[in-house]
């Protein structure tokens, strides 16, 4: 799957090329590696957008 495929069904923000290959999804910034898309989710204890730079 490519980022452009996700962008067709989810709100995707950022400056990455839409042609990047996506190999996984994660809401845990510590688990993000090359090819993994980070989803910043708002929770009851933390807001995932605070960890976007770490991802």
Secondary structure as GFF3:
##gff-version 3
##sequence-region A 1 55
A	DSSP	alpha_helix	3	7	.	.	.	ID=ss1
A	DSSP	beta_strand	24	26	.	.	.	ID=ss2
A	DSSP	three_ten_helix	29	31	.	.	.	ID=ss3
A	DSSP	beta_strand	36	38	.	.	.	ID=ss4
A	DSSP	three_ten_helix	48	51	.	.	.	ID=ss5
###
